[in-house]
Amino acid sequence: MLEAEWQRKVIGYAREKGWFVAHFTAAKSSRGRWVTPVAADGAGFPDLVLVRERVVFAELKREGGKLRAQQEVWMSKLRWAGAAHFVWEPSDWYDVKDELR
């Protein structure tokens, strides 16, 4: 499953369960590279922010995908602050469902 498909599946399920979801979409630059315009320390920010009775940050990866260094930094900072942060692959579908039910 491609990461984009995986993302649509997670967002669809989250919305079904009443979560408010934010995702910041990458755009193609004039040089043909895909970039997400961010400022300050935004590089590596999690793919999804989900809000209902609590806030959940989620990084979505295709099966076997690896975190980039900036994503690792965000994960450690969020967890240090006590935030719920997850890295989900398609094989984690039942964990996603449990977390967002």
C-alpha positions as CSV (number, residue, x, y, z in Angstrom):
1,M,0.0,0.0,0.0
2,L,1.3,3.4,-0.9
3,E,1.7,6.0,1.8
4,A,-1.0,8.2,0.2
5,E,-3.5,5.3,0.3
6,W,-2.6,4.5,3.9
7,Q,-3.1,8.2,4.8
8,R,-6.5,8.3,3.2
9,K,-7.5,5.1,5.1
10,V,-6.4,6.5,8.5
11,I,-8.0,9.9,7.9
12,G,-11.2,8.3,6.7
13,Y,-11.4,6.1,9.8
14,A,-10.5,9.0,12.1
15,R,-13.3,11.1,10.7
16,E,-15.8,8.3,11.0
17,K,-14.9,8.2,14.7
18,G,-15.4,11.9,15.2
19,W,-11.7,13.1,15.1
20,F,-10.8,16.5,13.7
21,V,-7.8,15.9,11.5
22,A,-5.0,18.2,10.2
23,H,-2.5,17.2,7.5
24,F,-0.1,19.6,5.7
25,T,0.3,18.7,2.1
26,A,3.5,18.8,0.2
27,A,3.7,20.8,-3.1
28,K,5.9,20.5,-6.1
29,S,8.6,23.2,-6.2
30,S,9.7,25.0,-9.4
31,R,12.7,22.7,-9.3
32,G,10.4,19.6,-9.4
33,R,11.0,18.5,-5.8
34,W,8.2,17.8,-3.4
35,V,8.4,20.0,-0.4
36,T,6.1,21.0,2.5
37,P,6.5,24.7,3.2
38,V,7.3,25.1,6.9
39,A,9.1,27.6,9.0
40,A,11.2,27.5,12.2
41,D,11.6,23.9,13.4
42,G,8.7,22.5,11.3
43,A,10.8,20.1,9.2
44,G,9.9,16.5,10.1
45,F,6.6,17.5,11.8
46,P,4.2,14.5,12.0
47,D,1.9,13.8,9.1
48,L,-1.3,14.0,11.1
49,V,-2.6,15.9,14.1
50,L,-5.9,14.4,15.3
51,V,-8.1,16.0,18.0
52,R,-11.1,14.8,19.8
53,E,-11.0,14.5,23.7
54,R,-7.2,14.5,23.4
55,V,-4.5,15.2,20.8
56,V,-2.7,12.5,18.9
57,F,0.3,13.1,16.5
58,A,0.9,10.4,13.9
59,E,3.6,9.8,11.4
60,L,2.5,7.4,8.6
61,K,4.9,5.2,6.8
62,R,4.6,2.6,4.1
63,E,5.4,-0.9,5.3
64,G,9.0,-0.9,6.4
65,G,9.5,2.9,5.9
66,K,12.0,4.6,8.1
67,L,11.8,7.9,10.0
68,R,14.1,10.7,8.8
69,A,16.3,12.4,11.4
70,Q,14.0,15.4,11.8
71,Q,11.0,13.1,12.3
72,E,12.9,11.3,15.1
73,V,13.6,14.6,16.7
74,W,9.9,15.6,16.6
75,M,8.9,12.2,18.0
76,S,11.3,12.5,20.9
77,K,10.2,16.1,21.7
78,L,6.5,15.2,21.6
79,R,6.9,12.2,23.8
80,W,9.1,14.1,26.2
81,A,6.3,16.7,26.5
82,G,3.8,13.9,27.3
83,A,2.0,13.9,23.9
84,A,0.6,10.8,22.3
85,H,2.8,10.2,19.2
86,F,2.7,7.2,17.0
87,V,4.4,5.8,13.9
88,W,1.9,3.7,12.0
89,E,2.4,1.4,9.0
90,P,-0.4,-0.5,7.3
91,S,0.4,-3.6,9.4
92,D,-0.6,-1.5,12.5
93,W,-4.2,-1.1,11.3
94,Y,-5.7,-2.8,14.4
95,D,-3.6,-0.6,16.7
96,V,-4.8,2.5,14.8
97,K,-8.4,1.3,15.2
98,D,-7.9,0.7,18.9
99,E,-6.2,4.1,19.4
100,L,-8.9,6.1,17.5
101,R,-12.1,4.3,18.5
